């Protein structure tokens, strides 16, 4: 099983994100991910670092240092359609792919009522949900044609049909293992990945990974802070 962390980007500077990324890579975590928000949901007074400059910096800072690992995967969880024009978003992913070839994951989402306020505050249109889903499918297909793996994100239920239409993996947020297993058992050919908030004290981290791995998740990604040594070791034990 591959493991990842969502870096701490709701900060004034990238220093903590860089330190977390270095620790995660040193521990053997497979992927580094960033949110794509103008501010943390419901907290407009707080800062939020843009994902692509940070990921681009990490691509050069933590690039291939040995032939075996080739550097960490880098991705968004998630880039929200409509926040910037689609050609701009595609160009950002393509530019990142140039810096980290074969190591970019384009996590895409449509946003929801919790993120709508960010758009409204900056005069960015917030299309109806059905239009946003169509836009995400079209954008995802363009990225797949560019050779960039796409993850379609959603809440616990996920967006299986959109993932199938794109040829993408499905990423479920904070879903129980039983729901992960249900999605894995669904339409054939849809990979299921899992992401969630920083782990709580119970159940233990290794136990949670084992349950998600048994359910069929191919990736488990936790928000920061997380014990990256324990996370990486648990992932390696699960193969």
C-alpha positions, 0 to 999 in steps of 0.5 A: 500500500502507498501512503501519503500526507497532506501538507500543512499549507494553511500557514503564512509561510511554506516553512512548516510544509517544507519541513513536513515534506522532508520528514515524510520523504525521509521516513519513506512516505510515498506521496505529498499532497496539497489542498487547493483553497483560498482559505481554510473552509469556514475560516476566511481570516486565515491564510492558505498557500497556493498548491502549485508553487509549493509542489513545484518547489518540492519537485526540485527540492525532493527530486530523484536522489536515487534510482530506486525511489525516484522522488515522491509523488506530488499531487493536489487533494484536490484542485477544484474546478472553476477556481481558475480557468480550465486551460490554466489548471491543465497548464499548471499540472503539465508544468508540474509534470515537467518538473516531476515526470511520472510523479504527478497525481491530479486530484480533482474535485467540484467543490460544495456548499462549504467552499462556495463562499471562497468563490463568491468572495473573489467574484469567481462564478460557482456553477450549479453542481451538475455543470461542475461535474461535467466540467470536471469530467472534461478536465479530467479527460484532458489530463489523462490524455496528457498522461497524468493520473487523475483522482476524482474526489468526493465525500464518503460516497465518492464519485464513482461514475465520474471516475469511470467516465474519466478513466480515473481513480476514485478518492474517498474522504474519511470513509469507513473501511466498509464503504471503501470495500463497497466502492472497490466491489462496485464497477470494475476497473475503478481504483479506490484511494483513501484520504482523511484528516489527521489520525486520532488516538483510536484506533491505532494508525497501523490498525486503520491502515490494515483495515483500509488495505483489507478493504482494497484501498491502494493509497492511504493519505492523512492530513498533517500532523501524522507520525510519518515513520509509523505511517510509512512502516505500516504501508510497507508491511501491507505491501 
